[in-house]
Amino acid sequence: MASHGPDDHGSPAAAGSSLVPDTGPAHHPTADTEALEPDANAEEEALFDDGDSAYSDVASSTTSLRDELILQVREHGRQYQGYMEAKYVLPMDEQEIERLDFQHHLVWLTLDKELGFAPIKNVHRALDVGCGTGIWAIDFADAHPETEVFGVDLAPVQPANVPPNLTFEVDDLEKPWTFSRKFNYIHCQLMIGAFQDWPRFFRQSYEFLEEDGYLEVHDIDFVIKCDDGTLPTNSALVRWHNYMHDAASKAGFPLDAISHVPDMMKTAGFVDVVATPIKWPINTWPKDSKHKELGRWAMENFTWGCDSMSLALFTRALGWSAEEVHVFMALVRKDLRDRKMHAYWNFWVVYGRKEKSSS
């Protein structure tokens, strides 16, 4: 069996967030800049009930499918995209589809039950990049019936019955964009581990936005943090993150890109960039009620999803066996449920505007 000792590139858990959000319009969420206070009674609370996490299956779409993009392969008992030798490293089977809808709910709670914070108005065309199961695009289309909404993803896992102003397409948005018209609003959620070339994504988004249009990104900075020294550097949780970064780097998917998004957006030409970090605790350890609730959902999401996040990456990039991955994930899940570890990830809300030309 492969050795699972501490990494040689150091622990990412030594310090909390050091980035300060830009000053921008008043319409944005509250940044988590203060250390969270742990709940002294957290260890006595009940864990999240797995029975509460069931969501309905999502039917496959028959809209705008491209044969080369819907190839699928089975690997280690899971279903994956077959496109470009399985470019997307997360499985795309019913189990993962259900988790993605669950994860969307976590994001919705994080955003105070809003779909976004960019000060958009009079949106004629909107694009949801990496729309996944389509749940955000459906909600946005329902909330904005006057808007023509497009959801694009590599996998055809969206439902067939959708609002009349919504269209799903299967495409690779890391290739040159070929849309015939520009958009007023582009939304990108939880694409870390999917995009290899983030600067190119921002350049193409800028090119295909109308003047005064907004790009909004919601994503996790996949670097575990702890402000009070309660997360051991040799814990399974820290080692998992180090292995994830190592494997993702070898696969060409940077997992630490999100904290650099504000600068990348500015480089691409965006103005009025607002960047707000919001803490996702690993479980219900915080005293604050909102963060305790976010931790409850985050714990379930990652205990449910750590296998699917790691299986392809570790076997393909690190040479682990599937059995080694499953054994190690049991240790990771144990740490995720340990309320003595006051750890968290930063979830970032970033948006920026394409400025009007002076001509």
C-alpha positions in Angstrom: 0.0 0.0 0.0 1.2 3.5 -0.7 2.5 5.5 2.1 0.2 8.3 3.4 2.7 10.3 5.4 2.9 14.1 5.7 3.6 16.0 2.5 6.9 17.5 1.5 5.4 20.8 0.4 4.1 22.0 3.7 0.8 22.4 5.4 -1.8 24.9 4.0 -3.4 25.1 7.4 -0.9 27.4 9.2 -2.9 30.6 8.9 -6.3 32.1 8.2 -7.3 34.2 5.3 -5.1 37.1 4.6 -6.9 38.6 1.6 -9.1 41.7 2.0 -12.1 42.2 -0.3 -12.0 45.1 -2.7 -14.2 48.1 -1.9 -17.1 48.2 -4.3 -20.8 48.8 -4.5 -22.9 48.3 -1.3 -24.7 45.3 -2.8 -22.5 42.5 -1.7 -22.4 39.9 1.1 -20.6 40.4 4.4 -17.0 39.3 4.4 -15.8 36.9 7.0 -12.7 38.8 8.2 -12.9 37.8 11.9 -12.0 34.5 13.5 -15.0 32.4 14.3 -15.7 31.6 17.9 -16.1 27.8 18.6 -19.2 26.5 20.3 -18.3 25.0 23.6 -21.2 22.6 23.3 -20.6 21.6 19.7 -19.4 18.1 20.6 -22.7 17.3 22.2 -24.8 18.1 19.1 -26.3 15.5 16.8 -24.6 15.0 13.4 -26.4 15.8 10.2 -28.9 13.1 9.4 -28.0 11.3 6.2 -31.6 10.7 5.7 -32.3 14.4 5.2 -30.0 14.7 2.2 -32.0 12.9 -0.5 -32.8 14.9 -3.6 -34.7 13.9 -6.7 -32.8 12.4 -9.6 -32.2 14.6 -12.6 -33.2 13.3 -16.0 -30.8 13.6 -18.9 -31.3 16.4 -21.4 -31.8 15.8 -25.1 -31.0 19.5 -26.0 -28.0 20.4 -28.2 -26.0 17.3 -27.6 -22.6 16.7 -29.3 -21.6 13.1 -29.7 -18.0 13.7 -28.9 -18.9 15.3 -25.6 -21.3 12.7 -24.3 -19.0 9.8 -24.3 -18.9 8.1 -21.0 -16.5 5.6 -19.4 -16.7 3.4 -16.2 -13.8 3.5 -13.8 -13.7 2.0 -10.3 -17.4 1.5 -10.3 -18.2 5.2 -11.2 -19.3 6.8 -14.4 -17.0 9.5 -15.9 -16.9 11.8 -18.9 -15.1 10.1 -21.8 -14.3 13.4 -23.5 -10.6 14.1 -24.1 -9.6 11.1 -22.0 -11.9 12.1 -19.2 -10.9 15.7 -18.9 -13.4 16.3 -16.1 -12.2 14.3 -13.1 -15.4 14.2 -11.1 -17.8 11.3 -11.8 -21.1 12.1 -13.6 -23.4 9.4 -12.3 -26.7 9.6 -10.3 -24.8 9.7 -7.0 -22.7 12.7 -8.0 -25.7 14.4 -9.6 -27.5 14.2 -6.3 -24.5 15.6 -4.5 -24.2 18.5 -6.9 -27.8 19.6 -6.2 -27.1 19.3 -2.5 -24.0 21.4 -2.9 -26.0 24.1 -4.8 -28.2 24.4 -1.7 -25.1 25.0 0.4 -24.1 27.8 -1.9 -27.6 29.2 -1.8 -27.5 29.3 2.0 -24.1 30.9 1.9 -25.4 33.7 -0.4 -28.3 34.4 2.1 -30.7 32.5 -0.2 -29.8 34.6 -3.2 -28.7 33.5 -6.7 -26.0 36.2 -6.9 -24.9 39.6 -5.7 -23.8 41.5 -8.8 -26.0 44.6 -9.3 -27.5 43.4 -12.5 -30.5 45.0 -14.2 -32.1 44.7 -17.6 -30.4 41.4 -18.4 -31.4 40.3 -21.9 -29.0 37.3 -22.1 -27.4 35.3 -19.3 -24.9 32.5 -19.5 -24.3 29.9 -16.7 -20.8 28.5 -17.2 -20.5 24.8 -16.1 -24.2 24.6 -15.3 -24.0 21.0 -14.0 -27.4 19.7 -13.2 -28.9 23.0 -14.3 -30.4 23.9 -11.0 -29.0 27.5 -10.8 -30.0 28.2 -14.4 -33.5 27.0 -13.8 -33.9 29.1 -10.7 -32.5 32.2 -12.5 -34.7 31.6 -15.6 -37.7 31.3 -13.3 -36.8 34.5 -11.5 -36.1 36.4 -14.7 -38.6 35.4 -17.3 -37.6 38.3 -19.5 -34.0 37.0 -19.8 -32.8 34.5 -22.4 -30.7 32.1 -20.3 -28.1 29.6 -21.6 -26.6 26.8 -19.4 -23.5 25.1 -20.8 -21.7 22.0 -19.5 -19.6 19.1 -20.6 -22.1 16.6 -19.3 -25.7 16.2 -20.5 -27.2 15.8 -17.0 -29.8 18.6 -17.1 -33.6 18.0 -17.0 -35.7 18.1 -20.1 -38.5 20.1 -18.6 -37.2 23.6 -18.1 -38.5 27.2 -18.3 -39.2 28.4 -21.9 -36.5 31.0 -21.7 -33.8 28.5 -20.8 -31.6 26.5 -23.2 -29.0 23.9 -22.2 -26.0 23.1 -24.4 -23.2 20.6 -24.2 -19.9 22.2 -25.0 -16.3 22.8 -23.7 -16.0 26.4 -22.6 -12.2 26.1 -22.4 -12.2 26.0 -26.2 -12.8 29.2 -28.2 -16.3 30.5 -27.6 -18.5 30.6 -30.7 -21.7 32.3 -29.3 -23.4 34.4 -32.0 -24.4 37.1 -29.5 -23.0 38.6 -26.3 -24.4 38.4 -22.8 -25.3 40.9 -20.1 -24.5 38.5 -17.3 -22.2 35.5 -17.0 -22.3 33.3 -13.9 -19.7 30.7 -12.9 -20.1 28.5 -9.9 -17.9 25.8 -8.4 -15.7 25.3 -11.4 -12.5 24.8 -9.4 -11.0 21.5 -10.5 -12.7 21.9 -13.9 -10.9 24.8 -15.6 -7.2 24.5 -16.5 -6.8 28.0 -17.9 -8.6 30.5 -15.7 -7.0 33.6 -17.3 -8.4 32.4 -20.7 -11.8 32.0 -19.1 -11.8 35.6 -17.9 -10.6 36.9 -21.3 -13.3 35.1 -23.1 -16.0 36.2 -20.6 -14.9 39.8 -21.1 -15.0 39.4 -24.8 -18.5 38.0 -24.8 -20.0 40.5 -22.4 -21.9 43.5 -23.4 -20.7 46.8 -22.0 -21.8 47.3 -18.4 -22.4 43.5 -18.2 -21.2 41.5 -15.2 -19.3 38.4 -14.6 -19.9 36.7 -11.2 -17.9 33.8 -9.8 -18.8 31.7 -6.8 -16.2 29.2 -5.7 -14.2 27.6 -2.9 -10.6 28.3 -2.2 -9.7 24.7 -1.7 -7.0 25.4 1.0 -7.9 24.3 4.5 -7.5 27.0 7.1 -7.5 27.2 10.9 -7.0 30.3 13.1 -6.5 28.7 16.5 -4.0 25.8 16.0 -6.6 23.1 16.5 -5.9 21.4 13.1 -2.9 19.1 13.3 -0.6 19.4 10.3 -0.4 15.6 10.1 -4.2 15.1 10.3 -5.9 13.1 7.5 -7.8 16.3 6.5 -4.6 18.3 5.9 -2.9 15.4 4.2 -6.0 15.0 1.9 -5.7 18.6 0.9 -2.0 18.4 0.2 -2.6 15.2 -1.9 -5.4 16.9 -3.7 -3.2 19.9 -4.6 -0.4 17.6 -5.7 -2.6 15.4 -7.9 -4.5 18.4 -9.4 -1.3 20.1 -10.2 -0.1 17.1 -12.1 -3.4 16.9 -13.9 -3.3 20.6 -14.8 -6.2 21.8 -12.6 -5.0 24.4 -10.0 -7.0 24.1 -6.8 -5.7 27.4 -5.4 -6.8 29.6 -8.2 -9.9 31.2 -6.6 -8.1 33.6 -4.2 -6.4 35.0 -7.4 -9.6 35.5 -9.2 -9.9 39.2 -8.4 -6.5 40.0 -9.8 -7.2 37.8 -12.9 -10.4 39.6 -13.5 -8.7 43.0 -13.3 -6.0 41.8 -15.7 -8.7 40.8 -18.2 -10.1 44.3 -18.0 -12.9 44.1 -15.5 -13.6 47.1 -13.2 -15.5 47.6 -10.0 -14.3 44.1 -8.9 -15.8 43.1 -5.5 -14.3 40.0 -3.8 -15.8 38.7 -0.6 -14.7 35.6 1.3 -17.2 33.7 3.4 -16.2 30.9 5.7 -17.3 27.3 5.2 -16.6 25.5 8.5 -15.8 21.8 8.1 -18.6 21.0 10.6 -20.8 22.5 13.2 -18.0 23.7 15.5 -18.7 27.5 15.3 -20.9 29.2 17.9 -22.4 31.6 15.3 -25.7 30.2 14.1 -25.2 30.9 10.4 -21.8 29.4 10.3 -23.0 26.4 12.3 -25.6 25.8 9.7 -23.1 26.3 6.8 -20.8 23.9 8.6 -23.6 21.3 8.9 -24.1 21.4 5.1 -20.4 21.6 4.3 -19.7 18.6 6.4 -22.3 16.5 4.7 -21.2 17.7 1.3 -17.5 16.8 1.8 -18.1 13.6 3.7 -20.4 12.5 0.9 -18.1 13.8 -1.9 -14.5 13.3 -0.8 -14.5 9.9 -2.5 -15.8 11.2 -5.8 -13.4 14.2 -5.6 -10.4 12.0 -5.0 -10.9 8.7 -6.8 -10.0 9.7 -10.3 -7.3 12.2 -9.3 -5.5 9.9 -6.9 -5.6 6.8 -9.1 -4.6 8.6 -12.3 -2.1 11.2 -11.0 -0.7 9.7 -7.9 -0.8 6.0 -8.8 -3.0 4.9 -5.8 -5.3 2.0 -6.0 -9.1 2.5 -5.6 -8.9 0.5 -2.4 -6.2 2.8 -1.0 -8.4 5.8 -1.8 -11.4 4.4 0.0 -9.4 3.5 3.1 -7.9 7.0 3.3 -11.2 8.7 2.7 -12.6 6.9 5.8 -9.9 8.8 7.8 -10.8 12.0 6.1 -14.5 11.6 6.9 -13.6 11.0 10.6 -11.7 14.3 10.7 -14.5 16.2 8.9 -16.8 15.2 11.8 -14.3 16.1 14.5 -15.6 19.3 16.2 -12.3 19.7 18.0 -10.7 20.8 14.7 -11.8 24.4 14.1 -11.0 24.4 10.4 -12.7 26.0 7.4 -12.5 26.8 3.8 -13.1 30.3 2.3 -15.9 30.4 -0.3 -15.5 33.4 -2.5 -18.1 35.6 -4.1 -16.4 37.8 -6.8 -18.0 40.0 -9.5 -16.8 42.6 -11.9 -18.1 44.8 -14.7 -17.1 45.4 -18.3 -16.7 49.1 -18.5 -18.4 51.2 -21.2 -16.0 52.3 -23.9 -15.2 56.0 -24.1 -16.0 56.2 -27.8 
